[in-house]
């Protein structure tokens, strides 16, 4: 069973460049975690302040370690200074991947 997290984080349009280093650090640290299968942020081309989030984790234990990690605490601590307030993430359990 794979855990898939998808959703969005809103960054004020004029703060995207300021948020980029923190987002880059978060992605790199998350991808290095044991149990991380994929971790990505993507800038929505139709909505300048919307960052699309996609994560895949081997299991709930790996995701729990991620949520408790120092780099996620550092990322969340940056939110007020970057104007990040709106966040909508959803978790899904998925079976074996299948090409479509």
Secondary structure, 3 states (H helix, E strand, C coil): CEEEEEEEEECCHHHHHHHHHHHHHHHHHHHCCCCEEEEEEEECCCCCCEEEEEEEECCHHHHHHHHCCHHHHHHHHHHHHHCCCCEEEEEEEECCCCCC
